[in-house]
Amino acid sequence: MALRAKRLFGNKTFEVLADKGYYQAKDLEKCTEKGITLYVTKQTHANTTKDQAFYSDQFKYNKTKNTYLCPAGKELHYHRIRKKDRKIIGYEYRNFDACQDCKFKARCTRAQKGRSIFRHVKQDLLDRIDTQTKENFKKYKLRQMIVEHPFGTIKRGWGAYYFLTRRKVSVSAEISLSFLAYNLKRVINILGTEEILKRLRQRGNVVPV
């Protein structure tokens, strides 16, 4: 949708706000390559013990040494490549010797051998997006007003919890009518009926060149 919007607006540079449900590396990479600035919150992956102090994002990566530093101050070293369908998807880091003597092991993992950390093959890109999202979080918060308000009004305010029609063409028409009604109501609230009529009259008087 972001790439389509970019084409419709003449390939202008613009920003996209999206929630964590759209946090997919391949999609984020494609948008970034097309010059789109992204503000997307990342998904938080819990450890097996559900202790937030030992979530994966609490393990800090050292690019120079290619290691991870765990919350207990121990280094996790590169161990192996992870693949899926013969493609590299990331890398695994671990230090089972340090885990065996760690007093926080029970809080960190339920695995008998110890904790391992997965680093996505596109993690550098993901980290850049995470940073720019945090630095522009006030802008990201606008998403709730831009996106959540229309759906909240239509679903909760108007009771449109489910579609009354079937088949894509009918459902598309039904939701289009809902959005049209929302847009009209929104414009009336912002401009007022008199201003809307005034602008429509002015538009009607314009002679096409």
Secondary structure by P-SEA (a helix, b strand, c coil): caaaaaaaaccccbbbbbccccccaaaaaaaaaaccccbbbbbbbbccccccccccccccccccccbbbccccccccccccccccccccbbbbbbaaaaaaccccccccccccbbbbbbccaaaaaaaaaaaaaaacccccccccccaaaaaaaaccccccccccccaaaaaaaaaaaaaaaaaaaaaaaccaaaaaaaaaaaaacccc
